[in-house]
């Protein structure tokens, strides 16, 4: 895809109003120059034609040269006199025609060094006596421009330091070349120096001067040079006003430049006298303002004292109000505390009552337990007595017989249960059991009954006791 320079310039150069605002600073100089000349102005590489339109609006005849077809057609569509040609071809065809001013805004940096020298020679040939050359170009003294912004345009060849361009014009035959630094408002407000009485002021001021001369330097500058004749006093005055924020770079003074420098010094003296008068008037106003300020200071001190008293009263009122609020809050908290204490007392009374009832129930329970323990001890004594009696009974022959009988009966019952589960008739095989049926003699039953009756009587006897 081809590089579209018209779109590139529309993107980076800015709007028409912004361009006119920047170029409008040259109008007083051009108008002063047109007083002594009836020749037109020639604008090389006129682009979108903003400068030609500004000259036409101020009644200054002008024509332009533009190589870009789209830009040239745009200018012609606005009724401007523009020729679509290369500038060197134009110079070769326009022999004999002269101009009071040749301008070139951001064109010289697009040429090689050899083309720059040739361009300056051709421009000098086309200038009328007393005419001027105005070339505007990016200022490489500004660090951002010299290191970065200059190379945004891929058609730029190399930046031109102001001293180099000034020397080239002087070498080409121009006289009184001036350097005017422009558009410094873009980089912001200049930094202030520190008073010398401050510590390390010399180091700080040195840094400020370095920053101001490099980072805060004007992003653009213009070279204005004349054809042979020394510029008029009015033109020099206008250039001095335009260049009031920058120092004047100039080569070594020559015989032709001595008069212009003398005129500048005289003009400077006149300006200093005017400033002295203005300063005296300003001092009178300052003294008047000092008196007014003293009166205002007294009134301000009175107002400050009144304000302080009012603030103290307000603070006292606020403290009283806060105290009343704190007392009210404290009363509310005390009331709530009393209510909580009453609730706790009620709860404590109920708790004591329940505790008393529980204590009474516990005492009754303990009494019942003691009675049961006594009964248990008595029953235990009876059981132990019965055990001793049974042991004494079982030690006799009858007791041994009873034990034997119980064991035989137990074995027979166990055997009978096992046979019943198997649906069989049990047969005794034990040596202790001789018959198939259990022993049921009358003598044994009689003895057994007598023993049971004796046990029954002993129980009754112990029970009665």
C-alpha positions as CSV (number, residue, x, y, z in Angstrom):
1,X,0.0,0.0,0.0
2,X,1.4,3.4,-1.0
3,X,2.1,6.1,1.6
4,X,-0.6,8.8,1.5
5,X,1.1,12.0,2.5
6,X,-2.0,14.1,2.4
7,X,-3.7,11.8,5.0
8,X,-0.5,11.8,7.1
9,X,-0.3,15.6,7.1
10,X,-4.0,15.9,7.9
11,X,-3.5,13.6,10.9
12,X,-0.4,15.2,12.4
13,X,-0.4,18.8,11.3
14,X,-3.6,19.8,13.0
15,X,-6.8,21.6,12.0
16,X,-7.0,24.7,9.8
17,X,-7.7,27.0,12.7
18,X,-4.7,25.7,14.6
19,X,-2.4,26.3,11.6
20,X,-3.8,29.8,11.1
21,X,-3.2,30.6,14.7
22,X,0.4,29.6,14.5
23,X,1.1,31.4,11.2
24,X,-0.8,34.5,12.2
25,X,2.2,35.8,14.3
26,X,4.0,36.6,11.0
27,X,1.3,39.0,9.7
28,X,2.5,42.2,11.3
29,X,6.0,41.6,9.7
30,X,4.5,40.9,6.3
31,X,2.2,43.9,6.4
32,X,5.2,46.2,7.3
33,X,7.2,44.6,4.5
34,X,4.3,45.1,2.0
35,X,4.4,48.9,2.6
36,X,7.6,49.3,0.7
37,X,7.0,46.6,-2.0
38,X,4.3,45.9,-4.6
39,X,5.6,42.4,-5.4
40,X,3.5,39.4,-4.4
41,X,4.4,36.7,-1.8
42,X,5.5,33.2,-3.0
43,X,4.7,30.3,-0.7
44,X,6.6,27.1,-1.6
45,X,5.0,23.7,-0.8
46,X,1.8,25.6,0.2
47,X,0.0,22.3,1.2
48,X,-3.7,23.0,2.0
49,X,-3.2,26.7,1.4
50,X,-3.9,28.1,4.9
51,X,-1.1,30.7,4.6
52,X,-2.3,31.8,1.2
53,X,-5.9,32.2,2.5
54,X,-4.6,34.3,5.5
55,X,-2.7,36.6,3.2
56,X,-5.7,37.0,0.8
57,X,-7.9,37.9,3.8
58,X,-5.5,40.6,4.8
59,X,-5.2,42.0,1.2
60,X,-1.7,40.8,0.4
61,X,-1.3,39.3,-3.1
62,X,0.2,35.8,-2.9
63,X,0.7,32.7,-5.0
64,X,1.9,29.1,-4.2
65,X,3.7,26.1,-5.6
66,X,2.7,22.6,-4.6
67,X,3.9,19.2,-5.9
68,X,1.1,17.1,-4.4
69,X,-1.8,16.9,-6.9
70,X,-4.5,16.6,-4.2
71,X,-3.3,19.6,-2.3
72,X,-2.9,21.7,-5.4
73,X,-6.5,20.8,-6.5
74,X,-7.8,21.7,-3.1
75,X,-6.1,25.1,-3.2
76,X,-7.4,25.8,-6.7
77,X,-10.9,24.9,-5.6
78,X,-10.7,27.6,-3.0
79,X,-9.8,30.2,-5.6
80,X,-6.1,30.4,-4.8
81,X,-3.3,30.9,-7.3
82,X,-1.3,27.7,-7.1
83,X,0.9,26.0,-9.6
84,X,1.4,22.2,-9.4
85,X,5.2,21.8,-9.9
86,X,8.4,20.8,-8.3
87,X,10.0,23.9,-6.7
88,X,13.3,23.6,-8.7
89,X,11.4,23.3,-12.0
90,X,9.3,26.3,-10.9
91,X,12.5,28.4,-10.3
92,X,13.9,27.4,-13.7
93,X,10.6,28.5,-15.5
94,X,10.0,31.6,-13.5
95,X,13.1,33.5,-14.5
96,X,12.8,37.3,-14.3
97,X,9.9,37.2,-11.9
98,X,10.6,38.5,-8.4
99,X,8.8,38.5,-5.0
100,X,8.8,40.6,-1.9
101,X,8.7,37.5,0.3
102,X,9.3,33.8,-0.3
103,X,8.0,31.5,2.4
104,X,8.6,27.9,3.1
105,X,6.8,26.2,6.0
106,X,8.4,22.9,6.9
107,X,10.0,22.3,3.5
108,X,13.8,22.8,4.1
109,X,14.1,19.7,6.2
110,X,12.8,17.6,3.3
111,X,15.8,18.5,1.1
112,X,19.3,17.0,1.1
113,X,22.2,19.3,2.0
114,X,23.1,19.9,-1.6
115,X,19.5,20.7,-2.5
116,X,19.3,23.1,0.5
117,X,22.2,25.1,-0.8
118,X,20.8,25.2,-4.3
119,X,17.4,26.2,-2.9
120,X,18.8,29.1,-1.0
121,X,20.7,30.4,-4.1
122,X,17.5,30.1,-6.3
123,X,15.4,31.8,-3.7
124,X,17.9,34.7,-3.4
125,X,17.7,35.2,-7.2
126,X,13.8,35.5,-7.1
127,X,13.7,38.0,-4.2
128,X,13.2,41.7,-5.0
129,X,15.7,44.1,-3.5
130,X,14.8,44.5,0.2
131,X,12.7,41.3,0.0
132,X,12.9,38.6,2.7
133,X,13.0,34.8,2.9
134,X,11.0,33.1,5.7
135,X,11.7,29.5,6.4
136,X,10.0,27.6,9.2
137,X,11.3,24.2,10.3
138,X,11.3,21.9,13.4
139,X,13.7,23.0,16.1
140,X,16.2,20.3,17.1
141,X,17.2,22.4,20.2
142,X,14.0,20.9,21.7
143,X,15.1,17.4,22.9
144,X,11.7,15.8,22.1
145,X,11.7,17.2,18.6
146,X,15.4,16.4,17.8
147,X,15.2,12.9,19.2
148,X,11.7,11.8,18.4
149,X,9.0,14.0,16.8
150,X,11.2,15.0,13.8
151,X,11.3,11.4,12.6
152,X,7.5,11.0,12.6
153,X,7.6,12.2,9.0
154,X,9.4,9.6,6.9
155,X,10.1,12.1,4.2
156,X,12.3,14.2,6.5
157,X,16.0,14.0,5.7
158,X,17.7,15.5,8.7
159,X,17.0,18.3,11.3
160,X,18.7,21.6,10.8
161,X,20.1,23.4,13.9
162,X,19.3,27.1,13.9
163,X,23.0,28.1,13.7
164,X,23.6,25.9,10.7
165,X,20.6,27.3,8.7
166,X,21.6,30.8,9.7
167,X,25.2,30.2,8.4
168,X,23.9,28.7,5.1
169,X,21.7,31.7,4.4
170,X,24.6,34.0,5.3
171,X,26.9,32.0,3.0
172,X,24.3,32.1,0.2
173,X,24.4,35.9,0.2
174,X,21.5,36.9,2.5
175,X,21.9,39.6,5.0
176,X,20.8,40.0,8.6
177,X,19.5,36.5,9.2
178,X,17.3,36.3,12.3
179,X,16.2,33.2,14.2
180,X,12.7,33.4,15.7
181,X,11.6,30.6,18.0
182,X,7.9,29.8,17.8
183,X,5.1,28.0,19.5
184,X,6.7,27.7,22.9
185,X,3.3,27.7,24.5
186,X,3.0,24.1,23.4
187,X,5.6,22.9,25.9
188,X,4.0,24.7,28.9
189,X,4.9,27.6,31.2
190,X,8.6,28.4,31.6
191,X,10.2,27.3,34.9
192,X,11.0,29.9,37.5
193,X,14.5,30.3,39.0
194,X,15.2,30.0,42.7
195,X,16.3,33.0,44.7
196,X,20.1,33.1,45.2
197,X,19.6,33.2,49.0
198,X,18.2,29.7,49.0
199,X,20.6,26.8,49.7
200,X,21.7,25.0,46.5
201,X,20.1,27.7,44.4
202,X,22.9,27.7,41.9
203,X,22.6,24.0,41.2
204,X,18.8,24.2,40.9
205,X,18.9,27.2,38.6
206,X,21.5,25.5,36.5
207,X,19.1,22.5,36.1
208,X,16.2,24.9,35.3
209,X,18.2,26.6,32.6
210,X,19.2,23.3,31.1
211,X,15.6,22.1,31.1
212,X,14.3,25.4,29.7
213,X,16.9,25.4,26.9
214,X,16.5,21.7,26.0
215,X,13.2,20.1,27.1
216,X,11.2,23.4,27.1
217,X,12.7,25.0,24.1
218,X,10.4,26.1,21.2
219,X,9.4,23.1,19.0
220,X,9.7,25.2,15.8
221,X,11.8,28.1,14.7
222,X,11.8,30.4,11.7
223,X,14.7,32.0,9.8
224,X,14.1,35.4,8.3
225,X,16.8,36.7,6.1
226,X,16.9,39.7,3.7
227,X,18.2,40.4,0.2
228,X,21.2,42.7,0.5
229,X,19.4,45.7,2.0
230,X,19.3,46.3,5.7
231,X,15.7,45.9,7.1
232,X,13.8,49.0,8.2
233,X,13.5,50.0,11.8
234,X,9.8,49.0,11.9
235,X,10.6,45.6,10.6
236,X,13.3,45.1,13.2
237,X,10.9,46.2,15.9
238,X,8.3,43.7,14.8
239,X,10.9,40.9,14.7
240,X,12.1,41.9,18.2
241,X,8.6,41.5,19.5
242,X,8.1,38.2,17.8
243,X,11.5,37.0,19.1
244,X,11.1,38.3,22.7
245,X,11.2,34.9,24.3
246,X,14.4,33.8,22.6
247,X,17.9,35.0,22.1
248,X,19.1,36.1,18.7
249,X,21.6,33.8,16.9
250,X,23.6,35.8,14.5
251,X,27.0,35.3,12.8
252,X,29.9,37.7,13.4
253,X,28.9,41.3,12.7
254,X,29.7,42.7,9.3
255,X,29.6,46.2,8.0
256,X,26.1,45.7,6.6
257,X,24.9,44.4,10.0
258,X,26.4,47.1,12.2
259,X,23.7,49.6,11.5
260,X,20.9,47.1,12.3
261,X,22.5,46.2,15.6
262,X,22.8,49.9,16.5
263,X,19.2,50.4,15.7
264,X,18.3,47.5,17.9
265,X,20.3,49.0,20.7
266,X,18.6,52.4,20.3
267,X,15.2,50.8,20.2
268,X,16.1,48.8,23.3
269,X,17.1,52.1,25.1
270,X,13.7,53.7,24.2
271,X,11.9,50.7,25.4
272,X,13.8,50.8,28.7
273,X,12.9,54.4,29.2
274,X,9.2,53.6,28.5
275,X,9.5,50.8,31.0
276,X,11.0,53.1,33.6
277,X,8.1,55.4,33.3
278,X,5.7,52.5,33.5
279,X,7.6,51.3,36.5
280,X,7.3,54.6,38.3
281,X,3.6,54.6,37.7
282,X,3.4,51.1,38.9
283,X,5.4,52.0,42.1
284,X,2.8,54.7,42.9
285,X,0.0,52.2,42.4
286,X,1.9,49.7,44.5
287,X,2.2,52.2,47.4
288,X,-1.5,52.9,47.1
289,X,-2.2,49.2,47.1
290,X,0.1,48.8,50.2
291,X,-2.0,51.3,52.1
292,X,-5.1,49.6,51.0
293,X,-3.6,46.3,52.0
294,X,-2.7,47.6,55.4
295,X,-6.3,48.8,56.0
296,X,-7.5,45.4,54.8
297,X,-5.0,43.7,57.1
298,X,-6.4,45.6,60.1
299,X,-9.9,44.8,59.1
300,X,-8.9,41.2,58.5
301,X,-7.3,41.0,61.9
302,X,-10.5,42.3,63.5
303,X,-12.5,39.9,61.5
304,X,-10.2,37.1,62.5
305,X,-10.5,38.0,66.2
306,X,-14.3,38.1,65.9
307,X,-14.2,34.8,64.0
308,X,-12.0,33.3,66.8
309,X,-14.5,34.5,69.5
310,X,-17.4,33.2,67.5
311,X,-15.5,29.9,67.1
312,X,-14.8,29.7,70.8
313,X,-18.5,30.4,71.6
314,X,-19.6,27.8,69.1
315,X,-17.2,25.3,70.6
316,X,-18.5,26.0,74.1
317,X,-22.1,25.5,72.9
318,X,-21.1,22.3,71.2
319,X,-19.4,21.1,74.3
320,X,-22.5,21.9,76.4
321,X,-24.7,20.2,74.0
322,X,-22.5,17.2,73.9
323,X,-22.4,17.2,77.7
324,X,-26.2,17.3,77.9
325,X,-26.4,14.5,75.4
326,X,-23.9,12.5,77.4
327,X,-25.9,13.1,80.7
328,X,-29.1,12.0,79.0
329,X,-27.5,8.9,77.6
330,X,-26.0,8.2,81.0
331,X,-29.4,8.5,82.7
332,X,-30.9,6.2,80.2
333,X,-28.1,3.7,80.8
334,X,-28.6,4.0,84.6
335,X,-32.4,3.4,84.2
336,X,-31.8,0.4,82.0
337,X,-29.2,-0.9,84.6
338,X,-31.8,-0.6,87.4
339,X,-34.3,-2.5,85.3
340,X,-31.8,-5.2,84.6
341,X,-30.9,-5.3,88.3
342,X,-34.6,-5.7,89.2
343,X,-35.0,-8.5,86.7
344,X,-31.9,-10.2,88.1
345,X,-33.3,-9.9,91.6
346,X,-36.5,-11.4,90.6
347,X,-34.7,-14.2,88.9
348,X,-32.5,-14.7,92.0
349,X,-35.6,-14.8,94.2
350,X,-37.2,-17.5,92.0
351,X,-33.9,-19.3,91.9
352,X,-33.6,-19.3,95.7
353,X,-37.1,-20.5,96.1
354,X,-36.5,-23.3,93.6
355,X,-33.3,-24.1,95.4
356,X,-35.1,-24.2,98.8
357,X,-37.7,-26.6,97.3
358,X,-34.9,-28.7,95.8
359,X,-33.1,-28.8,99.1
360,X,-36.2,-29.9,101.0
361,X,-36.8,-32.6,98.3
362,X,-33.2,-33.7,98.6
363,X,-33.4,-33.9,102.4
364,X,-36.6,-36.0,102.1
365,X,-34.9,-38.2,99.5
366,X,-31.8,-38.6,101.8
367,X,-34.1,-39.6,104.7
368,X,-35.8,-42.2,102.5
369,X,-32.4,-43.4,101.3
370,X,-31.3,-43.8,104.9
371,X,-34.5,-45.8,105.7
372,X,-34.0,-48.0,102.7
373,X,-30.4,-48.5,103.7
374,X,-31.4,-49.5,107.2
375,X,-34.0,-51.9,105.7
376,X,-31.3,-53.2,103.3
377,X,-28.9,-53.8,106.2
378,X,-31.6,-55.6,108.1
379,X,-32.5,-57.8,105.1
380,X,-28.9,-58.5,104.5
381,X,-28.5,-59.6,108.1
382,X,-31.5,-61.9,107.7
383,X,-30.1,-63.3,104.5
384,X,-26.8,-64.0,106.1
385,X,-28.6,-65.7,109.1
386,X,-30.6,-67.8,106.7
387,X,-27.5,-68.7,104.8
388,X,-25.8,-69.9,108.0
389,X,-29.0,-71.9,108.9
390,X,-29.0,-73.5,105.4
391,X,-25.3,-74.3,105.7
392,X,-26.0,-76.0,109.0
393,X,-28.9,-77.9,107.6
394,X,-27.0,-79.1,104.5
395,X,-24.2,-80.4,106.7
396,X,-26.6,-83.1,108.1
397,X,-27.3,-86.4,106.4
398,X,-30.8,-85.2,105.5
399,X,-29.3,-82.1,103.9
400,X,-26.8,-84.2,101.9
401,X,-29.6,-86.4,100.8
402,X,-31.6,-83.4,99.6
403,X,-28.7,-82.1,97.6
404,X,-28.2,-85.5,96.1
405,X,-31.8,-85.7,95.2
406,X,-31.8,-82.2,93.6
407,X,-28.8,-83.1,91.5
408,X,-30.4,-86.4,90.3
409,X,-33.6,-84.6,89.6
410,X,-31.8,-81.9,87.6
411,X,-29.9,-84.4,85.5
412,X,-33.1,-86.3,84.8
413,X,-34.9,-83.2,83.8
414,X,-32.2,-82.2,81.4
415,X,-32.1,-85.7,79.8
416,X,-35.9,-85.7,79.5
417,X,-35.8,-82.3,77.7
418,X,-33.2,-83.6,75.3
419,X,-35.2,-86.7,74.5
420,X,-38.4,-84.7,74.0
421,X,-36.6,-82.6,71.4
422,X,-35.5,-85.8,69.6
423,X,-39.0,-87.4,70.1
424,X,-37.3,-90.3,72.0
425,X,-38.1,-92.0,75.3
426,X,-35.2,-91.3,77.7
427,X,-33.4,-94.1,79.4
428,X,-31.2,-93.5,82.3
429,X,-27.6,-94.6,82.0
430,X,-26.2,-92.8,85.0
431,X,-25.0,-94.8,87.9
432,X,-26.8,-92.6,90.3
433,X,-30.2,-93.3,88.7
434,X,-31.1,-97.0,88.9
435,X,-34.7,-96.8,87.7
436,X,-36.2,-95.2,84.6
437,X,-38.5,-93.1,86.7
438,X,-37.3,-90.7,89.3
439,X,-37.1,-91.9,92.8
440,X,-40.4,-91.3,94.6
441,X,-40.3,-93.2,97.8
442,X,-42.6,-92.1,100.6
443,X,-39.8,-91.8,103.1
444,X,-37.8,-89.4,100.9
445,X,-40.8,-87.3,100.2
446,X,-41.7,-87.2,103.8
447,X,-38.2,-86.1,104.8
448,X,-38.2,-83.5,102.0
449,X,-41.6,-82.1,103.2
450,X,-40.4,-81.9,106.8
451,X,-37.3,-80.0,105.7
452,X,-39.5,-77.6,103.6
453,X,-41.8,-77.0,106.6
454,X,-38.8,-76.3,108.8
455,X,-37.5,-73.7,106.3
456,X,-40.9,-72.1,106.2
457,X,-41.1,-71.9,110.0
458,X,-37.6,-70.4,110.2
459,X,-38.6,-67.7,107.6
460,X,-41.7,-66.9,109.5
461,X,-39.8,-66.7,112.7
462,X,-37.2,-64.3,111.2
463,X,-39.8,-62.3,109.6
464,X,-41.6,-61.8,112.9
465,X,-38.5,-60.8,114.6
